[in-house]
Amino acid sequence: RGGSGCGDADVVLFNQGTVIWQGAHRTDAGNDQVSASYQLPPKTHPGQVYVYFAHEAPAGFGADLLDKRLMDQFDYLAYSNEAGSSLWWNFLPSVRHLVQDYETFVRPFSERAPVLGWLAIDCGVSARVGLLSHISQHFPVWSIGECANNRAPDPDLPGRSTVTDDQRRRMQMIMSRFLFYFSAENSDCPGYTTEKLWLGGRP
């Protein structure tokens, strides 16, 4: 359609990150996500379609997916659960990212520390910690995140955000230093997968 911006576009994509982390379209002043209220802007024409792009698990940070008042304002849901969403997607890296991170994928085993690396920021109550505790009785586990931390993180780690190519590549270069990397979901939800599956240059 004509015009500038996305206000009059045929399809408008709403990112879950801007809703739950930045409070976009939130109408209450509280900090509790569970009781949050949202109101999307009115559509600019009858044929306009609203799509919600979600990447968090409903049992975890994605409690908004269980909010019928919010979900009823969208026409389609784009989510990693193929059976429960209108538009399916996953965290598989793009060809561009595979090319950019090629160096991490071909890093020789001899250059990787013979340990199981783990990087997690959101701890909470998770079976991951218990599983890693059991593994650590038989194989060295280096946790460089906030959860069960036992090794100082590399100062070049980009933190929580890996939005830019530079941030993602720095993360990949650091995590590829481990021979193994532990990747597991923080919630057991149908179809939910973690983006860390491809972290550290391991296909």
Disulfide bonds with the S-S distance in Angstrom:
Cys123-Cys147 2.05
